[in-house]
Amino acid sequence: MTVWYALAERLRRAGHAVDWMDGHAEWRCPDCFGHLRFHRVGDGVVARCVTDCRGDPGGRGERIWEAIADRYTAAFDDDADAAALRGRWW
């Protein structure tokens, strides 16, 4: 999942149409790989584990995006845009 989204981000930044890629990978809980439920909170979105595997209501989206950023940086570490991925989660 993280490799797929890192590749999509790289291709998106290169100007390719990659919106179709979003429908071919599913975000999963980074702890149990279970399904996530997305909730709108204020102006943002919180991704919560459906099984509540850790016993806390905290969001998983930030951790997933950090994993994607790690993969992106590892694959394209010469890319100045890699640092811009840190802390981003939509």
PyMOL Python script that loads the backbone (N, CA, C, O; Angstrom):
from pymol import cmd

cmd.read_pdbstr("""\
ATOM      1  N   MET A   1       0.831  -1.182   0.000  1.00  0.00           N
ATOM      2  CA  MET A   1       0.000   0.000   0.000  1.00  0.00           C
ATOM      3  C   MET A   1       0.874   1.243   0.000  1.00  0.00           C
ATOM      4  O   MET A   1       0.650   2.147  -0.804  1.00  0.00           O
ATOM      5  N   THR A   2       1.860   1.310   0.877  1.00  0.00           N
ATOM      6  CA  THR A   2       2.676   2.516   0.956  1.00  0.00           C
ATOM      7  C   THR A   2       3.511   2.705  -0.305  1.00  0.00           C
ATOM      8  O   THR A   2       3.714   3.836  -0.746  1.00  0.00           O
ATOM      9  N   VAL A   3       3.993   1.621  -0.886  1.00  0.00           N
ATOM     10  CA  VAL A   3       4.764   1.713  -2.126  1.00  0.00           C
ATOM     11  C   VAL A   3       3.875   2.245  -3.249  1.00  0.00           C
ATOM     12  O   VAL A   3       4.298   3.089  -4.038  1.00  0.00           O
ATOM     13  N   TRP A   4       2.654   1.748  -3.312  1.00  0.00           N
ATOM     14  CA  TRP A   4       1.708   2.175  -4.356  1.00  0.00           C
ATOM     15  C   TRP A   4       1.431   3.673  -4.259  1.00  0.00           C
ATOM     16  O   TRP A   4       1.468   4.379  -5.267  1.00  0.00           O
ATOM     17  N   TYR A   5       1.155   4.155  -3.053  1.00  0.00           N
ATOM     18  CA  TYR A   5       0.854   5.575  -2.900  1.00  0.00           C
ATOM     19  C   TYR A   5       2.083   6.454  -3.086  1.00  0.00           C
ATOM     20  O   TYR A   5       1.964   7.582  -3.564  1.00  0.00           O
ATOM     21  N   ALA A   6       3.256   5.959  -2.719  1.00  0.00           N
ATOM     22  CA  ALA A   6       4.487   6.715  -2.969  1.00  0.00           C
ATOM     23  C   ALA A   6       4.729   6.843  -4.472  1.00  0.00           C
ATOM     24  O   ALA A   6       5.101   7.912  -4.957  1.00  0.00           O
ATOM     25  N   LEU A   7       4.516   5.754  -5.205  1.00  0.00           N
ATOM     26  CA  LEU A   7       4.664   5.796  -6.659  1.00  0.00           C
ATOM     27  C   LEU A   7       3.649   6.746  -7.275  1.00  0.00           C
ATOM     28  O   LEU A   7       3.990   7.534  -8.158  1.00  0.00           O
ATOM     29  N   ALA A   8       2.410   6.678  -6.819  1.00  0.00           N
ATOM     30  CA  ALA A   8       1.376   7.586  -7.335  1.00  0.00           C
ATOM     31  C   ALA A   8       1.767   9.039  -7.098  1.00  0.00           C
ATOM     32  O   ALA A   8       1.578   9.884  -7.973  1.00  0.00           O
ATOM     33  N   GLU A   9       2.306   9.331  -5.929  1.00  0.00           N
ATOM     34  CA  GLU A   9       2.728  10.704  -5.618  1.00  0.00           C
ATOM     35  C   GLU A   9       3.848  11.149  -6.551  1.00  0.00           C
ATOM     36  O   GLU A   9       3.838  12.275  -7.049  1.00  0.00           O
ATOM     37  N   ARG A  10       4.810  10.266  -6.785  1.00  0.00           N
ATOM     38  CA  ARG A  10       5.921  10.595  -7.683  1.00  0.00           C
ATOM     39  C   ARG A  10       5.408  10.871  -9.098  1.00  0.00           C
ATOM     40  O   ARG A  10       5.808  11.851  -9.725  1.00  0.00           O
ATOM     41  N   LEU A  11       4.532  10.015  -9.592  1.00  0.00           N
ATOM     42  CA  LEU A  11       3.983  10.212 -10.932  1.00  0.00           C
ATOM     43  C   LEU A  11       3.116  11.461 -11.010  1.00  0.00           C
ATOM     44  O   LEU A  11       3.133  12.168 -12.017  1.00  0.00           O
ATOM     45  N   ARG A  12       2.353  11.738  -9.941  1.00  0.00           N
ATOM     46  CA  ARG A  12       1.523  12.944  -9.890  1.00  0.00           C
ATOM     47  C   ARG A  12       2.403  14.188  -9.999  1.00  0.00           C
ATOM     48  O   ARG A  12       2.085  15.119 -10.739  1.00  0.00           O
ATOM     49  N   ARG A  13       3.503  14.197  -9.261  1.00  0.00           N
ATOM     50  CA  ARG A  13       4.415  15.350  -9.287  1.00  0.00           C
ATOM     51  C   ARG A  13       5.116  15.496 -10.631  1.00  0.00           C
ATOM     52  O   ARG A  13       5.562  16.586 -10.989  1.00  0.00           O
ATOM     53  N   ALA A  14       5.214  14.390 -11.379  1.00  0.00           N
ATOM     54  CA  ALA A  14       5.820  14.433 -12.711  1.00  0.00           C
ATOM     55  C   ALA A  14       4.806  14.847 -13.777  1.00  0.00           C
ATOM     56  O   ALA A  14       5.146  14.934 -14.957  1.00  0.00           O
ATOM     57  N   GLY A  15       3.565  15.100 -13.366  1.00  0.00           N
ATOM     58  CA  GLY A  15       2.553  15.592 -14.287  1.00  0.00           C
ATOM     59  C   GLY A  15       1.669  14.542 -14.920  1.00  0.00           C
ATOM     60  O   GLY A  15       0.921  14.843 -15.850  1.00  0.00           O
ATOM     61  N   HIS A  16       1.739  13.315 -14.434  1.00  0.00           N
ATOM     62  CA  HIS A  16       0.912  12.254 -14.990  1.00  0.00           C
ATOM     63  C   HIS A  16      -0.458  12.209 -14.316  1.00  0.00           C
ATOM     64  O   HIS A  16      -0.592  12.577 -13.149  1.00  0.00           O
ATOM     65  N   ALA A  17      -1.461  11.763 -15.044  1.00  0.00           N
ATOM     66  CA  ALA A  17      -2.812  11.603 -14.499  1.00  0.00           C
ATOM     67  C   ALA A  17      -2.853  10.287 -13.726  1.00  0.00           C
ATOM     68  O   ALA A  17      -2.825   9.211 -14.324  1.00  0.00           O
ATOM     69  N   VAL A  18      -2.917  10.371 -12.414  1.00  0.00           N
ATOM     70  CA  VAL A  18      -2.847   9.157 -11.591  1.00  0.00           C
ATOM     71  C   VAL A  18      -4.035   9.002 -10.648  1.00  0.00           C
ATOM     72  O   VAL A  18      -3.993   8.165  -9.746  1.00  0.00           O
ATOM     73  N   ASP A  19      -5.071   9.773 -10.833  1.00  0.00           N
ATOM     74  CA  ASP A  19      -6.225   9.657  -9.938  1.00  0.00           C
ATOM     75  C   ASP A  19      -6.787   8.236  -9.927  1.00  0.00           C
ATOM     76  O   ASP A  19      -7.314   7.785  -8.910  1.00  0.00           O
ATOM     77  N   TRP A  20      -6.677   7.542 -11.037  1.00  0.00           N
ATOM     78  CA  TRP A  20      -7.168   6.169 -11.126  1.00  0.00           C
ATOM     79  C   TRP A  20      -6.462   5.252 -10.125  1.00  0.00           C
ATOM     80  O   TRP A  20      -7.033   4.249  -9.695  1.00  0.00           O
ATOM     81  N   MET A  21      -5.234   5.587  -9.755  1.00  0.00           N
ATOM     82  CA  MET A  21      -4.462   4.735  -8.850  1.00  0.00           C
ATOM     83  C   MET A  21      -5.075   4.681  -7.449  1.00  0.00           C
ATOM     84  O   MET A  21      -4.935   3.682  -6.744  1.00  0.00           O
ATOM     85  N   ASP A  22      -5.749   5.749  -7.054  1.00  0.00           N
ATOM     86  CA  ASP A  22      -6.340   5.797  -5.714  1.00  0.00           C
ATOM     87  C   ASP A  22      -7.369   4.694  -5.493  1.00  0.00           C
ATOM     88  O   ASP A  22      -7.577   4.262  -4.359  1.00  0.00           O
ATOM     89  N   GLY A  23      -8.005   4.242  -6.547  1.00  0.00           N
ATOM     90  CA  GLY A  23      -9.019   3.202  -6.428  1.00  0.00           C
ATOM     91  C   GLY A  23      -8.468   1.783  -6.441  1.00  0.00           C
ATOM     92  O   GLY A  23      -9.234   0.820  -6.391  1.00  0.00           O
ATOM     93  N   HIS A  24      -7.155   1.646  -6.507  1.00  0.00           N
ATOM     94  CA  HIS A  24      -6.559   0.311  -6.626  1.00  0.00           C
ATOM     95  C   HIS A  24      -5.725  -0.092  -5.416  1.00  0.00           C
ATOM     96  O   HIS A  24      -5.030  -1.107  -5.450  1.00  0.00           O
ATOM     97  N   ALA A  25      -5.790   0.677  -4.374  1.00  0.00           N
ATOM     98  CA  ALA A  25      -5.124   0.322  -3.111  1.00  0.00           C
ATOM     99  C   ALA A  25      -5.994   0.852  -1.989  1.00  0.00           C
ATOM    100  O   ALA A  25      -6.604   1.914  -2.110  1.00  0.00           O
ATOM    101  N   GLU A  26      -6.046   0.128  -0.928  1.00  0.00           N
ATOM    102  CA  GLU A  26      -6.902   0.502   0.195  1.00  0.00           C
ATOM    103  C   GLU A  26      -6.048   0.765   1.429  1.00  0.00           C
ATOM    104  O   GLU A  26      -5.219  -0.058   1.815  1.00  0.00           O
ATOM    105  N   TRP A  27      -6.261   1.907   2.030  1.00  0.00           N
ATOM    106  CA  TRP A  27      -5.553   2.210   3.268  1.00  0.00           C
ATOM    107  C   TRP A  27      -5.996   1.229   4.336  1.00  0.00           C
ATOM    108  O   TRP A  27      -7.187   0.946   4.466  1.00  0.00           O
ATOM    109  N   ARG A  28      -5.056   0.711   5.096  1.00  0.00           N
ATOM    110  CA  ARG A  28      -5.326  -0.241   6.177  1.00  0.00           C
ATOM    111  C   ARG A  28      -4.673   0.248   7.450  1.00  0.00           C
ATOM    112  O   ARG A  28      -3.739   1.048   7.409  1.00  0.00           O
ATOM    113  N   CYS A  29      -5.159  -0.226   8.571  1.00  0.00           N
ATOM    114  CA  CYS A  29      -4.587   0.115   9.865  1.00  0.00           C
ATOM    115  C   CYS A  29      -3.120  -0.320   9.880  1.00  0.00           C
ATOM    116  O   CYS A  29      -2.821  -1.466   9.543  1.00  0.00           O
ATOM    117  N   PRO A  30      -2.207   0.563  10.259  1.00  0.00           N
ATOM    118  CA  PRO A  30      -0.797   0.185  10.287  1.00  0.00           C
ATOM    119  C   PRO A  30      -0.455  -0.797  11.410  1.00  0.00           C
ATOM    120  O   PRO A  30       0.647  -1.345  11.427  1.00  0.00           O
ATOM    121  N   ASP A  31      -1.368  -1.025  12.336  1.00  0.00           N
ATOM    122  CA  ASP A  31      -1.108  -1.939  13.452  1.00  0.00           C
ATOM    123  C   ASP A  31      -1.628  -3.347  13.191  1.00  0.00           C
ATOM    124  O   ASP A  31      -0.916  -4.323  13.425  1.00  0.00           O
ATOM    125  N   CYS A  32      -2.871  -3.463  12.705  1.00  0.00           N
ATOM    126  CA  CYS A  32      -3.475  -4.790  12.517  1.00  0.00           C
ATOM    127  C   CYS A  32      -3.842  -5.066  11.063  1.00  0.00           C
ATOM    128  O   CYS A  32      -4.299  -6.161  10.738  1.00  0.00           O
ATOM    129  N   PHE A  33      -3.648  -4.086  10.191  1.00  0.00           N
ATOM    130  CA  PHE A  33      -3.995  -4.176   8.772  1.00  0.00           C
ATOM    131  C   PHE A  33      -5.494  -4.351   8.551  1.00  0.00           C
ATOM    132  O   PHE A  33      -5.925  -4.819   7.497  1.00  0.00           O
ATOM    133  N   GLY A  34      -6.282  -3.972   9.551  1.00  0.00           N
ATOM    134  CA  GLY A  34      -7.725  -4.003   9.434  1.00  0.00           C
ATOM    135  C   GLY A  34      -8.242  -2.806   8.644  1.00  0.00           C
ATOM    136  O   GLY A  34      -7.486  -1.909   8.271  1.00  0.00           O
ATOM    137  N   HIS A  35      -9.533  -2.819   8.405  1.00  0.00           N
ATOM    138  CA  HIS A  35     -10.173  -1.721   7.676  1.00  0.00           C
ATOM    139  C   HIS A  35     -10.176  -0.454   8.513  1.00  0.00           C
ATOM    140  O   HIS A  35     -10.098  -0.493   9.741  1.00  0.00           O
ATOM    141  N   LEU A  36     -10.265   0.655   7.824  1.00  0.00           N
ATOM    142  CA  LEU A  36     -10.356   1.968   8.473  1.00  0.00           C
ATOM    143  C   LEU A  36     -11.705   2.582   8.172  1.00  0.00           C
ATOM    144  O   LEU A  36     -12.306   2.319   7.131  1.00  0.00           O
ATOM    145  N   ARG A  37     -12.167   3.391   9.084  1.00  0.00           N
ATOM    146  CA  ARG A  37     -13.378   4.175   8.894  1.00  0.00           C
ATOM    147  C   ARG A  37     -12.935   5.635   8.940  1.00  0.00           C
ATOM    148  O   ARG A  37     -12.194   6.038   9.836  1.00  0.00           O
ATOM    149  N   PHE A  38     -13.384   6.408   7.989  1.00  0.00           N
ATOM    150  CA  PHE A  38     -12.972   7.808   7.883  1.00  0.00           C
ATOM    151  C   PHE A  38     -14.074   8.712   8.405  1.00  0.00           C
ATOM    152  O   PHE A  38     -15.240   8.575   8.032  1.00  0.00           O
ATOM    153  N   HIS A  39     -13.687   9.642   9.277  1.00  0.00           N
ATOM    154  CA  HIS A  39     -14.628  10.582   9.894  1.00  0.00           C
ATOM    155  C   HIS A  39     -14.166  12.004   9.597  1.00  0.00           C
ATOM    156  O   HIS A  39     -12.982  12.322   9.707  1.00  0.00           O
ATOM    157  N   ARG A  40     -15.107  12.842   9.224  1.00  0.00           N
ATOM    158  CA  ARG A  40     -14.783  14.252   9.045  1.00  0.00           C
ATOM    159  C   ARG A  40     -14.809  14.915  10.417  1.00  0.00           C
ATOM    160  O   ARG A  40     -15.787  14.809  11.158  1.00  0.00           O
ATOM    161  N   VAL A  41     -13.728  15.592  10.736  1.00  0.00           N
ATOM    162  CA  VAL A  41     -13.612  16.307  12.004  1.00  0.00           C
ATOM    163  C   VAL A  41     -13.149  17.721  11.676  1.00  0.00           C
ATOM    164  O   VAL A  41     -12.011  17.934  11.258  1.00  0.00           O
ATOM    165  N   GLY A  42     -14.035  18.670  11.871  1.00  0.00           N
ATOM    166  CA  GLY A  42     -13.706  20.049  11.512  1.00  0.00           C
ATOM    167  C   GLY A  42     -13.415  20.141  10.030  1.00  0.00           C
ATOM    168  O   GLY A  42     -14.231  19.750   9.196  1.00  0.00           O
ATOM    169  N   ASP A  43     -12.229  20.670   9.710  1.00  0.00           N
ATOM    170  CA  ASP A  43     -11.818  20.795   8.309  1.00  0.00           C
ATOM    171  C   ASP A  43     -11.015  19.591   7.829  1.00  0.00           C
ATOM    172  O   ASP A  43     -10.583  19.562   6.677  1.00  0.00           O
ATOM    173  N   GLY A  44     -10.809  18.602   8.688  1.00  0.00           N
ATOM    174  CA  GLY A  44      -9.977  17.466   8.319  1.00  0.00           C
ATOM    175  C   GLY A  44     -10.714  16.144   8.349  1.00  0.00           C
ATOM    176  O   GLY A  44     -11.931  16.088   8.528  1.00  0.00           O
ATOM    177  N   VAL A  45      -9.954  15.095   8.170  1.00  0.00           N
ATOM    178  CA  VAL A  45     -10.472  13.735   8.169  1.00  0.00           C
ATOM    179  C   VAL A  45      -9.618  12.904   9.122  1.00  0.00           C
ATOM    180  O   VAL A  45      -8.394  13.031   9.146  1.00  0.00           O
ATOM    181  N   VAL A  46     -10.278  12.055   9.903  1.00  0.00           N
ATOM    182  CA  VAL A  46      -9.586  11.151  10.816  1.00  0.00           C
ATOM    183  C   VAL A  46      -9.870   9.726  10.354  1.00  0.00           C
ATOM    184  O   VAL A  46     -11.021   9.353  10.128  1.00  0.00           O
ATOM    185  N   ALA A  47      -8.809   8.937  10.217  1.00  0.00           N
ATOM    186  CA  ALA A  47      -8.942   7.520   9.835  1.00  0.00           C
ATOM    187  C   ALA A  47      -8.800   6.688  11.101  1.00  0.00           C
ATOM    188  O   ALA A  47      -7.746   6.691  11.735  1.00  0.00           O
ATOM    189  N   ARG A  48      -9.853   5.980  11.465  1.00  0.00           N
ATOM    190  CA  ARG A  48      -9.836   5.165  12.683  1.00  0.00           C
ATOM    191  C   ARG A  48      -9.953   3.694  12.336  1.00  0.00           C
ATOM    192  O   ARG A  48     -10.654   3.316  11.397  1.00  0.00           O
ATOM    193  N   CYS A  49      -9.255   2.866  13.109  1.00  0.00           N
ATOM    194  CA  CYS A  49      -9.310   1.418  12.920  1.00  0.00           C
ATOM    195  C   CYS A  49     -10.696   0.915  13.306  1.00  0.00           C
ATOM    196  O   CYS A  49     -11.201   1.232  14.382  1.00  0.00           O
ATOM    197  N   VAL A  50     -11.301   0.138  12.434  1.00  0.00           N
ATOM    198  CA  VAL A  50     -12.642  -0.384  12.685  1.00  0.00           C
ATOM    199  C   VAL A  50     -12.639  -1.337  13.877  1.00  0.00           C
ATOM    200  O   VAL A  50     -13.591  -1.355  14.657  1.00  0.00           O
ATOM    201  N   THR A  51     -11.582  -2.124  14.022  1.00  0.00           N
ATOM    202  CA  THR A  51     -11.526  -3.087  15.127  1.00  0.00           C
ATOM    203  C   THR A  51     -11.001  -2.482  16.419  1.00  0.00           C
ATOM    204  O   THR A  51     -11.010  -3.141  17.458  1.00  0.00           O
ATOM    205  N   ASP A  52     -10.540  -1.224  16.367  1.00  0.00           N
ATOM    206  CA  ASP A  52      -9.970  -0.551  17.545  1.00  0.00           C
ATOM    207  C   ASP A  52      -8.891  -1.434  18.184  1.00  0.00           C
ATOM    208  O   ASP A  52      -8.905  -1.678  19.391  1.00  0.00           O
ATOM    209  N   CYS A  53      -7.961  -1.905  17.354  1.00  0.00           N
ATOM    210  CA  CYS A  53      -6.967  -2.894  17.764  1.00  0.00           C
ATOM    211  C   CYS A  53      -6.057  -2.418  18.895  1.00  0.00           C
ATOM    212  O   CYS A  53      -5.576  -3.234  19.682  1.00  0.00           O
ATOM    213  N   ARG A  54      -5.816  -1.120  18.986  1.00  0.00           N
ATOM    214  CA  ARG A  54      -4.951  -0.613  20.061  1.00  0.00           C
ATOM    215  C   ARG A  54      -5.746  -0.146  21.269  1.00  0.00           C
ATOM    216  O   ARG A  54      -5.168   0.211  22.296  1.00  0.00           O
ATOM    217  N   GLY A  55      -7.038  -0.146  21.154  1.00  0.00           N
ATOM    218  CA  GLY A  55      -7.856   0.300  22.271  1.00  0.00           C
ATOM    219  C   GLY A  55      -7.847   1.797  22.468  1.00  0.00           C
ATOM    220  O   GLY A  55      -8.143   2.277  23.562  1.00  0.00           O
ATOM    221  N   ASP A  56      -7.513   2.545  21.435  1.00  0.00           N
ATOM    222  CA  ASP A  56      -7.593   4.001  21.525  1.00  0.00           C
ATOM    223  C   ASP A  56      -8.294   4.543  20.285  1.00  0.00           C
ATOM    224  O   ASP A  56      -8.218   3.934  19.217  1.00  0.00           O
ATOM    225  N   PRO A  57      -8.965   5.664  20.410  1.00  0.00           N
ATOM    226  CA  PRO A  57      -9.716   6.202  19.280  1.00  0.00           C
ATOM    227  C   PRO A  57      -8.862   7.039  18.331  1.00  0.00           C
ATOM    228  O   PRO A  57      -9.389   7.661  17.408  1.00  0.00           O
ATOM    229  N   GLY A  58      -7.555   7.059  18.549  1.00  0.00           N
ATOM    230  CA  GLY A  58      -6.676   7.910  17.752  1.00  0.00           C
ATOM    231  C   GLY A  58      -6.708   7.583  16.271  1.00  0.00           C
ATOM    232  O   GLY A  58      -6.994   6.457  15.866  1.00  0.00           O
ATOM    233  N   GLY A  59      -6.412   8.584  15.488  1.00  0.00           N
ATOM    234  CA  GLY A  59      -6.390   8.418  14.048  1.00  0.00           C
ATOM    235  C   GLY A  59      -5.142   7.678  13.587  1.00  0.00           C
ATOM    236  O   GLY A  59      -4.096   7.727  14.234  1.00  0.00           O
ATOM    237  N   ARG A  60      -5.273   7.001  12.469  1.00  0.00           N
ATOM    238  CA  ARG A  60      -4.149   6.257  11.900  1.00  0.00           C
ATOM    239  C   ARG A  60      -3.603   6.936  10.642  1.00  0.00           C
ATOM    240  O   ARG A  60      -2.532   6.570  10.157  1.00  0.00           O
ATOM    241  N   GLY A  61      -4.319   7.902  10.122  1.00  0.00           N
ATOM    242  CA  GLY A  61      -3.931   8.545   8.869  1.00  0.00           C
ATOM    243  C   GLY A  61      -2.555   9.179   8.902  1.00  0.00           C
ATOM    244  O   GLY A  61      -1.800   9.068   7.936  1.00  0.00           O
ATOM    245  N   GLU A  62      -2.222   9.835   9.983  1.00  0.00           N
ATOM    246  CA  GLU A  62      -0.923  10.488  10.080  1.00  0.00           C
ATOM    247  C   GLU A  62       0.197   9.460  10.007  1.00  0.00           C
ATOM    248  O   GLU A  62       1.206   9.686   9.339  1.00  0.00           O
ATOM    249  N   ARG A  63       0.028   8.339  10.687  1.00  0.00           N
ATOM    250  CA  ARG A  63       1.056   7.297  10.688  1.00  0.00           C
ATOM    251  C   ARG A  63       1.186   6.653   9.316  1.00  0.00           C
ATOM    252  O   ARG A  63       2.289   6.316   8.885  1.00  0.00           O
ATOM    253  N   ILE A  64       0.062   6.481   8.633  1.00  0.00           N
ATOM    254  CA  ILE A  64       0.111   5.910   7.293  1.00  0.00           C
ATOM    255  C   ILE A  64       0.839   6.860   6.357  1.00  0.00           C
ATOM    256  O   ILE A  64       1.694   6.435   5.579  1.00  0.00           O
ATOM    257  N   TRP A  65       0.506   8.138   6.427  1.00  0.00           N
ATOM    258  CA  TRP A  65       1.149   9.097   5.529  1.00  0.00           C
ATOM    259  C   TRP A  65       2.642   9.200   5.824  1.00  0.00           C
ATOM    260  O   TRP A  65       3.432   9.393   4.900  1.00  0.00           O
ATOM    261  N   GLU A  66       3.044   9.079   7.073  1.00  0.00           N
ATOM    262  CA  GLU A  66       4.471   9.066   7.407  1.00  0.00           C
ATOM    263  C   GLU A  66       5.151   7.850   6.775  1.00  0.00           C
ATOM    264  O   GLU A  66       6.275   7.960   6.283  1.00  0.00           O
ATOM    265  N   ALA A  67       4.489   6.704   6.782  1.00  0.00           N
ATOM    266  CA  ALA A  67       5.046   5.506   6.148  1.00  0.00           C
ATOM    267  C   ALA A  67       5.182   5.711   4.640  1.00  0.00           C
ATOM    268  O   ALA A  67       6.170   5.288   4.041  1.00  0.00           O
ATOM    269  N   ILE A  68       4.187   6.359   4.028  1.00  0.00           N
ATOM    270  CA  ILE A  68       4.261   6.661   2.602  1.00  0.00           C
ATOM    271  C   ILE A  68       5.421   7.615   2.335  1.00  0.00           C
ATOM    272  O   ILE A  68       6.176   7.423   1.382  1.00  0.00           O
ATOM    273  N   ALA A  69       5.565   8.633   3.167  1.00  0.00           N
ATOM    274  CA  ALA A  69       6.666   9.582   3.012  1.00  0.00           C
ATOM    275  C   ALA A  69       8.016   8.889   3.169  1.00  0.00           C
ATOM    276  O   ALA A  69       8.962   9.209   2.449  1.00  0.00           O
ATOM    277  N   ASP A  70       8.114   7.941   4.105  1.00  0.00           N
ATOM    278  CA  ASP A  70       9.356   7.178   4.267  1.00  0.00           C
ATOM    279  C   ASP A  70       9.690   6.404   2.996  1.00  0.00           C
ATOM    280  O   ASP A  70      10.838   6.400   2.551  1.00  0.00           O
ATOM    281  N   ARG A  71       8.684   5.745   2.411  1.00  0.00           N
ATOM    282  CA  ARG A  71       8.905   4.982   1.177  1.00  0.00           C
ATOM    283  C   ARG A  71       9.312   5.910   0.032  1.00  0.00           C
ATOM    284  O   ARG A  71      10.214   5.605  -0.748  1.00  0.00           O
ATOM    285  N   TYR A  72       8.631   7.035  -0.047  1.00  0.00           N
ATOM    286  CA  TYR A  72       8.932   7.997  -1.103  1.00  0.00           C
ATOM    287  C   TYR A  72      10.373   8.479  -0.972  1.00  0.00           C
ATOM    288  O   TYR A  72      11.115   8.513  -1.953  1.00  0.00           O
ATOM    289  N   THR A  73      10.760   8.848   0.238  1.00  0.00           N
ATOM    290  CA  THR A  73      12.111   9.345   0.484  1.00  0.00           C
ATOM    291  C   THR A  73      13.154   8.270   0.186  1.00  0.00           C
ATOM    292  O   THR A  73      14.201   8.562  -0.393  1.00  0.00           O
ATOM    293  N   ALA A  74      12.873   7.033   0.577  1.00  0.00           N
ATOM    294  CA  ALA A  74      13.820   5.949   0.324  1.00  0.00           C
ATOM    295  C   ALA A  74      13.991   5.697  -1.177  1.00  0.00           C
ATOM    296  O   ALA A  74      15.094   5.406  -1.639  1.00  0.00           O
ATOM    297  N   ALA A  75      12.913   5.809  -1.923  1.00  0.00           N
ATOM    298  CA  ALA A  75      12.973   5.533  -3.355  1.00  0.00           C
ATOM    299  C   ALA A  75      13.505   6.711  -4.157  1.00  0.00           C
ATOM    300  O   ALA A  75      14.208   6.524  -5.150  1.00  0.00           O
ATOM    301  N   PHE A  76      13.174   7.911  -3.734  1.00  0.00           N
ATOM    302  CA  PHE A  76      13.499   9.101  -4.517  1.00  0.00           C
ATOM    303  C   PHE A  76      14.229  10.119  -3.656  1.00  0.00           C
ATOM    304  O   PHE A  76      13.868  11.296  -3.654  1.00  0.00           O
ATOM    305  N   ASP A  77      15.247   9.689  -2.928  1.00  0.00           N
ATOM    306  CA  ASP A  77      15.884  10.573  -1.953  1.00  0.00           C
ATOM    307  C   ASP A  77      16.590  11.755  -2.604  1.00  0.00           C
ATOM    308  O   ASP A  77      16.957  12.704  -1.911  1.00  0.00           O
ATOM    309  N   ASP A  78      16.790  11.720  -3.918  1.00  0.00           N
ATOM    310  CA  ASP A  78      17.373  12.861  -4.600  1.00  0.00           C
ATOM    311  C   ASP A  78      16.330  13.917  -4.941  1.00  0.00           C
ATOM    312  O   ASP A  78      16.665  14.979  -5.467  1.00  0.00           O
ATOM    313  N   ASP A  79      15.101  13.634  -4.650  1.00  0.00           N
ATOM    314  CA  ASP A  79      13.991  14.520  -4.983  1.00  0.00           C
ATOM    315  C   ASP A  79      13.801  15.563  -3.884  1.00  0.00           C
ATOM    316  O   ASP A  79      13.563  15.212  -2.728  1.00  0.00           O
ATOM    317  N   ALA A  80      13.902  16.814  -4.233  1.00  0.00           N
ATOM    318  CA  ALA A  80      13.727  17.886  -3.258  1.00  0.00           C
ATOM    319  C   ALA A  80      12.321  17.914  -2.687  1.00  0.00           C
ATOM    320  O   ALA A  80      12.109  18.444  -1.596  1.00  0.00           O
ATOM    321  N   ASP A  81      11.350  17.349  -3.410  1.00  0.00           N
ATOM    322  CA  ASP A  81       9.969  17.351  -2.945  1.00  0.00           C
ATOM    323  C   ASP A  81       9.701  16.313  -1.857  1.00  0.00           C
ATOM    324  O   ASP A  81       8.647  16.353  -1.223  1.00  0.00           O
ATOM    325  N   ALA A  82      10.621  15.398  -1.631  1.00  0.00           N
ATOM    326  CA  ALA A  82      10.391  14.340  -0.649  1.00  0.00           C
ATOM    327  C   ALA A  82      10.124  14.927   0.731  1.00  0.00           C
ATOM    328  O   ALA A  82       9.256  14.434   1.451  1.00  0.00           O
ATOM    329  N   ALA A  83      10.845  15.957   1.107  1.00  0.00           N
ATOM    330  CA  ALA A  83      10.653  16.573   2.424  1.00  0.00           C
ATOM    331  C   ALA A  83       9.273  17.198   2.556  1.00  0.00           C
ATOM    332  O   ALA A  83       8.753  17.292   3.668  1.00  0.00           O
ATOM    333  N   ALA A  84       8.668  17.625   1.459  1.00  0.00           N
ATOM    334  CA  ALA A  84       7.348  18.249   1.495  1.00  0.00           C
ATOM    335  C   ALA A  84       6.258  17.263   1.889  1.00  0.00           C
ATOM    336  O   ALA A  84       5.180  17.678   2.313  1.00  0.00           O
ATOM    337  N   LEU A  85       6.517  15.973   1.758  1.00  0.00           N
ATOM    338  CA  LEU A  85       5.514  14.973   2.120  1.00  0.00           C
ATOM    339  C   LEU A  85       5.367  14.830   3.628  1.00  0.00           C
ATOM    340  O   LEU A  85       4.303  14.438   4.107  1.00  0.00           O
ATOM    341  N   ARG A  86       6.398  15.134   4.372  1.00  0.00           N
ATOM    342  CA  ARG A  86       6.368  14.973   5.824  1.00  0.00           C
ATOM    343  C   ARG A  86       5.232  15.791   6.427  1.00  0.00           C
ATOM    344  O   ARG A  86       5.076  16.975   6.127  1.00  0.00           O
ATOM    345  N   GLY A  87       4.458  15.158   7.264  1.00  0.00           N
ATOM    346  CA  GLY A  87       3.384  15.864   7.960  1.00  0.00           C
ATOM    347  C   GLY A  87       2.127  16.098   7.132  1.00  0.00           C
ATOM    348  O   GLY A  87       1.156  16.677   7.619  1.00  0.00           O
ATOM    349  N   ARG A  88       2.146  15.648   5.880  1.00  0.00           N
ATOM    350  CA  ARG A  88       0.964  15.867   5.034  1.00  0.00           C
ATOM    351  C   ARG A  88       0.032  14.676   5.158  1.00  0.00           C
ATOM    352  O   ARG A  88       0.463  13.523   5.121  1.00  0.00           O
ATOM    353  N   TRP A  89      -1.185  14.957   5.299  1.00  0.00           N
ATOM    354  CA  TRP A  89      -2.241  13.923   5.343  1.00  0.00           C
ATOM    355  C   TRP A  89      -3.521  14.620   5.028  1.00  0.00           C
ATOM    356  O   TRP A  89      -3.859  15.631   5.645  1.00  0.00           O
ATOM    357  N   TRP A  90      -4.243  14.088   4.070  1.00  0.00           N
ATOM    358  CA  TRP A  90      -5.469  14.776   3.632  1.00  0.00           C
ATOM    359  C   TRP A  90      -6.693  14.087   4.072  1.00  0.00           C
ATOM    360  O   TRP A  90      -7.798  14.544   3.780  1.00  0.00           O
TER     361      TRP A  90
END
""", "prot")
cmd.dss("prot")
cmd.show_as("cartoon", "prot")
cmd.util.cbc("prot")
cmd.orient("prot")
